[in-house]
Amino acid sequence: MRELNLIVFGNVHANGQEVEGKSFIGGDLTGGGTNWGIGNGSQGAAVSDWRTLTVNGNNSNSG
């Protein structure tokens, strides 16, 4: 878990936010206008092979 900056086990509706580093969304992702992984792509407490944004459910984010 130290490899990710944002971990959500449920659904996310993001609209106009910014997330630094790598994120894991366990459910669906909806919304738009959100910047994922801004800053250094290797941010986090540990080196990681995770993608910048991982969505386990459906992704209908338009941003």
Secondary structure in CASP SS format (residue, H / E / C, confidence):
PFRMAT SS
TARGET T0000
AUTHOR 0000-0000-0000
METHOD secondary structure of the structure
MODEL  1
M C 1.00
R C 1.00
E C 1.00
L C 1.00
N C 1.00
L E 1.00
I E 1.00
V E 1.00
F C 1.00
G C 1.00
N C 1.00
V E 1.00
H E 1.00
A E 1.00
N E 1.00
G C 1.00
Q C 1.00
E E 1.00
V E 1.00
E E 1.00
G C 1.00
K C 1.00
S E 1.00
F E 1.00
I E 1.00
G C 1.00
G C 1.00
D C 1.00
L E 1.00
T E 1.00
G E 1.00
G E 1.00
G C 1.00
T C 1.00
N E 1.00
W E 1.00
G E 1.00
I E 1.00
G C 1.00
N C 1.00
G C 1.00
S C 1.00
Q C 1.00
G C 1.00
A C 1.00
A C 1.00
V C 1.00
S C 1.00
D C 1.00
W C 1.00
R C 1.00
T C 1.00
L E 1.00
T E 1.00
V E 1.00
N C 1.00
G C 1.00
N C 1.00
N E 1.00
S E 1.00
N E 1.00
S C 1.00
G C 1.00
END
